[in-house]
Amino acid sequence: MGKRPLVRRRGRGGMQFRAASTGKLLPAKYPRFGLSEQRKGQVIDLLHETGRDAPLAKVRFDDGSVSYFPSILGTKIGSTVHFGLNSEVSPGNVISIQNIPDGTIVSNVEKYFGDGGSLVKSAGGYATVFSHSSEGVSLKLPSGKFTTLHPQNRAMIGILAGGGAGDRPFMRAGPAWR
């Protein structure tokens, strides 16, 4: 008898093929604010989460609530983040995509309003706001595909941090880990 194929061994769900649950923080999502609410927060810490190359920003808002989401390139402890429909278009701010001009680089984009950000969340990733139309807002994703989203969905301005993680050489088989 031969060995079972690798895909069947993975499908069984043994410990070797499961994702580690230790070292995880809270889900990296936008807080549940309404569209009309304007909130201001301050980055109080930058954290590493197991299984994620992009660092997470721990943000405390003016009402005292704390939220975690992937940080933008250039984010540092003490920098401010603005949430809201009419916030300024500057790196780190979270704005509705209807108010973002064409050609702007965004990341952590909501596919559906209120899902907290589900598109373009990997380290160094970004999408480009391509055009605004009556059907919605078109984005060019990192894969090169175009997608049209509802104008009320939110996105973070800027490129996600941690983009150089894949550039490190393997050297030899022993230290080939990240």
Backbone as numpy.savetxt, mean C-alpha at the origin, in Angstrom:
# Nx Ny Nz CAx CAy CAz Cx Cy Cz
6.65 -46.66 -5.83 5.81 -45.47 -5.83 6.69 -44.23 -5.83
6.29 -43.25 -6.63 7.04 -42.01 -6.68 6.57 -41.02 -5.62
7.17 -39.87 -5.65 6.78 -38.82 -4.71 5.56 -38.10 -5.23
4.83 -37.48 -4.30 3.69 -36.65 -4.71 4.21 -35.34 -5.30
3.54 -34.81 -6.31 3.99 -33.54 -6.90 3.95 -32.41 -5.87
4.81 -31.43 -6.07 4.96 -30.31 -5.15 3.65 -29.56 -4.94
2.89 -29.34 -6.00 1.65 -28.58 -5.86 0.64 -29.32 -4.99
0.67 -30.64 -5.02 -0.25 -31.40 -4.16 0.20 -31.35 -2.70
1.51 -31.36 -2.48 2.00 -31.25 -1.11 1.67 -29.87 -0.54
1.79 -28.84 -1.37 1.43 -27.49 -0.92 -0.05 -27.40 -0.59
-0.88 -28.00 -1.43 -2.32 -27.94 -1.24 -2.79 -28.60 0.03
-2.01 -29.54 0.53 -2.37 -30.21 1.78 -2.36 -29.23 2.95
-1.50 -28.20 2.87 -1.51 -27.15 3.88 -0.69 -27.47 5.11
0.41 -28.18 4.95 1.28 -28.46 6.09 2.01 -27.21 6.56
2.67 -27.31 7.70 3.33 -26.16 8.30 4.42 -25.57 7.40
5.09 -26.40 6.62 6.17 -25.92 5.77 5.66 -24.93 4.72
4.43 -25.07 4.27 3.90 -24.26 3.19 2.93 -23.18 3.66
2.74 -23.01 4.95 1.85 -21.97 5.47 2.59 -20.67 5.71
1.89 -19.57 5.55 2.49 -18.26 5.85 2.59 -18.10 7.36
3.69 -17.52 7.81 3.90 -17.33 9.24 2.92 -16.30 9.78
2.33 -16.60 10.91 1.38 -15.66 11.51 2.04 -14.80 12.59
3.26 -15.15 12.98 3.96 -14.35 13.99 4.59 -13.13 13.33
4.74 -12.08 14.07 5.36 -10.87 13.55 4.43 -9.99 12.75
3.14 -10.31 12.73 2.17 -9.50 11.98 1.61 -8.41 12.89
1.42 -7.23 12.32 0.78 -6.13 13.02 -0.69 -6.11 12.63
-1.36 -5.03 12.91 -2.74 -4.89 12.48 -2.80 -4.76 10.96
-3.98 -4.97 10.34 -4.07 -4.83 8.88 -3.66 -3.43 8.42
-2.94 -3.38 7.30 -2.45 -2.10 6.76 -3.53 -1.50 5.86
-4.45 -0.76 6.47 -5.58 -0.18 5.73 -5.80 1.25 6.16
-6.50 1.99 5.31 -6.88 3.35 5.68 -7.93 3.29 6.78
-7.95 4.26 7.67 -9.02 4.30 8.68 -10.36 4.63 8.02
-11.43 4.28 8.70 -12.77 4.49 8.14 -13.26 5.90 8.43
-12.84 6.83 7.59 -13.32 8.20 7.67 -14.31 8.43 6.54
-15.26 9.33 6.76 -16.19 9.69 5.71 -15.51 10.54 4.65
-16.18 10.69 3.50 -15.61 11.46 2.41 -15.42 12.92 2.76
-16.36 13.48 3.50 -16.30 14.92 3.78 -15.36 15.25 4.95
-14.93 14.25 5.71 -14.08 14.51 6.87 -12.66 14.86 6.46
-12.11 15.86 7.10 -10.72 16.25 6.91 -9.97 15.87 8.18
-8.97 15.00 8.07 -8.20 14.57 9.23 -6.73 14.82 8.99
-6.03 15.08 10.08 -4.59 15.30 10.03 -3.95 14.35 11.02
-2.90 13.67 10.59 -2.20 12.74 11.45 -0.71 12.96 11.40
-0.02 12.36 12.38 1.43 12.48 12.45 2.03 11.08 12.53
3.09 10.85 11.74 3.78 9.56 11.76 4.57 9.48 13.06
4.22 8.49 13.90 4.91 8.36 15.19 5.94 7.23 15.19
5.88 6.33 14.18 6.86 5.25 14.11 6.83 4.62 12.73
7.96 4.07 12.30 8.06 3.28 11.08 8.43 1.87 11.50
7.62 0.89 11.10 7.75 -0.47 11.59 7.98 -1.46 10.46
8.63 -2.58 10.80 8.79 -3.68 9.86 7.79 -4.77 10.21
7.15 -5.33 9.20 6.23 -6.44 9.41 6.77 -7.66 8.67
6.67 -8.82 9.29 7.14 -10.06 8.70 6.42 -10.32 7.38
7.17 -10.67 6.35 6.58 -10.99 5.07 6.26 -9.79 4.21
6.70 -8.61 4.61 6.42 -7.39 3.85 7.72 -6.61 3.69
8.02 -6.19 2.45 9.24 -5.42 2.22 9.04 -3.93 2.46
7.84 -3.43 2.24 7.57 -2.01 2.46 7.35 -1.76 3.96
8.01 -0.76 4.53 7.78 -0.46 5.95 6.38 0.10 6.18
5.86 -0.12 7.38 4.54 0.41 7.75 4.71 1.67 8.57
3.88 2.65 8.29 3.88 3.89 9.07 2.78 3.78 10.12
3.14 4.06 11.36 2.16 4.11 12.45 1.77 5.57 12.62
0.50 5.88 12.35 0.03 7.27 12.32 -0.99 7.50 13.42
-0.77 8.57 14.20 -1.74 8.98 15.22 -2.46 10.22 14.69
-3.80 10.13 14.66 -4.61 11.23 14.14 -4.97 12.20 15.25
-5.50 13.36 14.86 -5.80 14.42 15.82 -6.88 14.03 16.82
-7.70 13.00 16.49 -8.71 12.54 17.44 -8.17 11.46 18.38
-6.89 11.07 18.24 -6.28 10.09 19.13 -6.23 8.68 18.57
-6.92 8.40 17.48 -6.91 7.06 16.91 -5.58 6.79 16.20
-5.21 5.51 16.13 -3.94 5.09 15.53 -4.24 4.15 14.38
-3.51 4.30 13.29 -3.70 3.46 12.11 -2.35 3.10 11.52
-2.29 1.96 10.81 -1.08 1.51 10.13 -1.35 1.44 8.63
-0.43 1.95 7.83 -0.50 1.74 6.39 0.89 1.86 5.79
1.10 1.30 4.57 2.43 1.33 3.97 2.94 2.75 3.81
4.23 2.95 4.09 4.78 4.31 4.05 5.29 4.64 2.65
5.32 5.93 2.39 5.76 6.47 1.11 7.26 6.75 1.19
7.92 6.70 0.05 9.34 7.02 -0.04 9.58 8.43 0.49
10.47 8.55 1.46 10.77 9.85 2.05 10.02 10.14 3.33
9.15 9.23 3.77 8.43 9.43 5.03 9.39 9.29 6.20
9.26 10.16 7.17 10.08 10.06 8.38 9.22 10.30 9.61
9.72 9.92 10.76 8.97 10.11 12.00 8.79 11.60 12.23
7.55 11.98 12.50 7.22 13.38 12.71 6.57 14.05 11.52
6.59 13.41 10.34 5.95 14.03 9.18 4.43 13.92 9.30
3.72 14.87 8.70 2.26 14.91 8.81 1.61 14.31 7.57
0.44 13.72 7.79 -0.36 13.10 6.74 -1.75 13.70 6.80
-2.28 14.10 5.66 -3.62 14.67 5.59 -4.55 13.71 4.86
-5.72 13.45 5.46 -6.75 12.63 4.86 -7.92 13.54 4.53
-8.50 13.39 3.37 -9.68 14.17 3.06 -9.87 14.36 1.58
-11.07 14.80 1.24 -11.47 14.97 -0.15 -10.66 16.06 -0.83
-10.41 17.15 -0.13 -9.74 18.30 -0.73 -8.37 18.58 -0.13
-7.68 17.53 0.31 -6.34 17.72 0.86 -5.37 18.12 -0.25
-4.24 18.65 0.16 -3.21 19.08 -0.80 -2.60 17.86 -1.49
-2.27 18.01 -2.78 -1.64 16.92 -3.54 -0.14 16.97 -3.27
0.28 16.28 -2.21 1.70 16.19 -1.87 1.97 14.79 -1.32
3.22 14.29 -1.43 3.52 12.91 -1.05 3.10 12.57 0.38
2.42 11.44 0.51 1.96 10.96 1.81 0.51 11.25 2.10
-0.09 12.22 1.42 -1.49 12.56 1.67 -2.42 11.57 0.98
-3.57 11.32 1.59 -4.57 10.40 1.04 -5.76 11.21 0.57
-6.04 11.12 -0.73 -7.04 11.96 -1.37 -7.94 11.09 -2.24
-9.16 11.54 -2.47 -10.05 10.91 -3.42 -9.46 11.07 -4.82
-9.50 10.01 -5.64 -8.81 10.06 -6.93 -9.45 11.03 -7.92
-10.67 11.48 -7.65 -11.28 12.47 -8.54 -10.57 13.82 -8.45
-9.88 14.10 -7.34 -9.19 15.37 -7.14 -7.69 15.30 -7.43
-7.22 14.17 -7.94 -5.81 14.01 -8.25 -5.61 14.32 -9.73
-4.70 15.23 -10.08 -4.51 15.57 -11.50 -3.89 14.42 -12.30
-4.11 14.45 -13.62 -3.55 13.44 -14.51 -2.03 13.47 -14.44
-1.42 12.27 -14.51 0.03 12.15 -14.49 0.62 12.03 -13.11
-0.21 12.11 -12.07 0.29 12.01 -10.69 0.55 10.55 -10.34
1.61 10.30 -9.59 1.97 8.95 -9.16 1.28 8.67 -7.82
0.56 7.54 -7.75 -0.18 7.17 -6.54 0.14 5.73 -6.17
-0.23 5.34 -4.95 -0.08 3.96 -4.49 -1.15 3.67 -3.45
-1.25 2.41 -3.04 -2.23 1.97 -2.04 -3.63 2.47 -2.41
-4.10 2.10 -3.59 -5.35 2.59 -4.16 -6.50 1.67 -3.76
-7.64 2.26 -3.43 -8.83 1.49 -3.12 -9.49 1.00 -4.41
-9.81 -0.29 -4.44 -10.54 -0.83 -5.58 -12.02 -0.50 -5.45
-12.52 -0.57 -4.23 -13.90 -0.18 -3.90 -13.81 0.78 -2.72
-14.68 1.77 -2.70 -14.60 2.77 -1.64 -14.77 2.12 -0.27
-13.84 2.41 0.63 -13.91 1.90 1.99 -13.15 0.61 2.23
-12.53 0.01 1.19 -11.81 -1.24 1.43 -10.43 -1.02 2.06
-9.99 0.22 2.21 -8.75 0.52 2.91 -7.50 0.48 2.06
-7.65 0.26 0.77 -6.49 0.20 -0.12 -6.14 -1.23 -0.45
-6.30 -1.63 -1.72 -6.03 -3.01 -2.09 -5.18 -3.13 -3.35
-4.98 -2.05 -4.09 -4.16 -2.09 -5.30 -2.83 -1.37 -5.05
-1.76 -1.86 -5.63 -0.43 -1.24 -5.61 0.05 -1.05 -4.17
0.32 -2.18 -3.49 0.77 -2.13 -2.09 2.16 -2.73 -1.91
2.79 -3.20 -2.98 4.11 -3.82 -2.83 5.21 -2.76 -2.79
6.36 -3.13 -2.25 7.46 -2.19 -2.05 7.93 -1.61 -3.38
8.04 -0.29 -3.43 8.50 0.40 -4.63 7.46 0.52 -5.72
6.23 0.09 -5.46 5.19 0.10 -6.48 4.49 1.44 -6.59
3.97 1.73 -7.78 3.18 2.93 -7.98 2.30 2.77 -9.21
1.22 3.50 -9.24 0.34 3.58 -10.40 0.29 5.04 -10.83
-0.12 5.28 -12.06 -0.19 6.64 -12.59 -1.64 6.97 -12.92
-2.11 8.12 -12.45 -3.45 8.58 -12.81 -3.38 8.99 -14.28
-4.15 8.29 -15.12 -4.03 8.47 -16.56 -5.03 9.48 -17.10
-6.31 9.31 -16.75 -7.31 10.25 -17.26 -8.56 10.22 -16.39
-9.36 11.28 -16.52 -10.66 11.39 -15.86 -11.73 11.39 -16.94
-12.79 10.62 -16.74 -13.89 10.59 -17.71 -15.20 10.42 -16.97
-16.30 10.34 -17.72 -17.61 10.18 -17.09 -17.77 8.79 -16.47
-17.02 7.78 -16.98 -17.10 6.42 -16.41 -16.33 6.30 -15.11
-15.32 7.13 -14.92 -14.50 7.06 -13.72 -13.10 7.58 -14.00
-12.17 7.17 -13.16 -10.78 7.60 -13.29 -9.95 6.40 -13.75
-9.16 6.59 -14.81 -8.32 5.52 -15.34 -6.93 5.59 -14.71
-6.46 4.43 -14.27 -5.12 4.32 -13.70 -4.29 3.35 -14.53
-3.01 3.65 -14.69 -2.09 2.70 -15.29 -1.37 1.99 -14.15
-1.59 0.68 -14.03 -1.03 -0.12 -12.94 0.42 -0.51 -13.23
1.15 -1.01 -12.24 2.55 -1.41 -12.47 2.71 -2.49 -13.54
1.68 -3.31 -13.76 1.75 -4.35 -14.78 1.63 -3.78 -16.18
1.21 -2.52 -16.31 1.00 -1.91 -17.62 -0.45 -1.90 -18.02
-1.29 -2.63 -17.28 -2.72 -2.65 -17.58 -3.38 -1.37 -17.10
-4.50 -1.06 -17.71 -5.29 0.10 -17.31 -6.54 -0.38 -16.60
-6.95 0.33 -15.57 -8.19 0.02 -14.87 -8.94 1.31 -14.62
-10.27 1.21 -14.64 -11.12 2.37 -14.38 -11.80 2.17 -13.04
-11.65 3.16 -12.16 -12.18 3.07 -10.80 -13.17 4.19 -10.54
-13.99 3.99 -9.52 -14.96 5.01 -9.11 -14.21 6.24 -8.62
-14.68 7.44 -8.95 -13.94 8.65 -8.59 -13.82 8.91 -7.09
-14.67 8.30 -6.26 -14.60 8.55 -4.82 -13.54 7.70 -4.12
-13.01 6.69 -4.79 -11.98 5.85 -4.17 -10.77 6.69 -3.80
-10.09 6.28 -2.73 -8.95 7.05 -2.23 -7.63 6.42 -2.66
-6.61 7.25 -2.73 -5.26 6.79 -3.05 -4.26 7.67 -2.32
-3.08 7.12 -2.09 -2.01 7.85 -1.42 -1.05 8.39 -2.49
-0.67 9.63 -2.35 0.22 10.26 -3.32 1.66 9.80 -3.06
2.35 9.32 -4.10 3.76 8.97 -3.99 4.05 7.50 -4.26
5.35 7.18 -4.26 5.85 5.82 -4.48 6.05 5.16 -3.13
5.68 3.87 -3.02 5.88 3.16 -1.76 7.36 2.94 -1.47
7.72 2.97 -0.21 9.11 2.80 0.22 9.53 1.33 0.10
10.82 1.08 0.20 11.33 -0.29 0.19 11.53 -0.86 -1.19
11.66 -0.03 -2.20 11.75 -0.50 -3.57 13.04 -1.21 -3.93
14.10 -1.05 -3.17 15.38 -1.67 -3.50 15.56 -3.05 -2.90
14.51 -3.63 -2.32 14.66 -4.91 -1.63 15.06 -6.04 -2.57
14.61 -6.01 -3.80 14.93 -7.08 -4.74 16.26 -6.89 -5.45
16.93 -5.78 -5.23 18.19 -5.49 -5.90 19.39 -6.14 -5.23
19.22 -6.63 -4.02 20.34 -7.21 -3.30 20.75 -8.54 -3.94
22.05 -8.77 -4.20 22.46 -10.00 -4.88 22.38 -11.21 -3.96
22.21 -12.39 -4.57 22.14 -13.63 -3.82 23.51 -14.08 -3.32
24.58 -13.74 -4.03 25.95 -14.14 -3.72 26.13 -15.65 -3.87
25.70 -16.44 -2.92 25.77 -17.90 -3.04 24.55 -18.49 -2.34
24.39 -19.78 -2.42 23.14 -20.40 -2.00 22.86 -20.26 -0.50
23.89 -20.23 0.33 23.68 -20.15 1.77 22.97 -18.90 2.22
23.51 -17.71 1.92 22.87 -16.49 2.41 21.78 -15.95 1.48
21.17 -16.77 0.66 20.17 -16.32 -0.31 18.82 -16.17 0.36
18.71 -15.20 1.25 17.42 -14.94 1.90 17.27 -13.44 2.04
16.04 -12.99 2.20 15.77 -11.56 2.37 15.11 -11.35 3.70
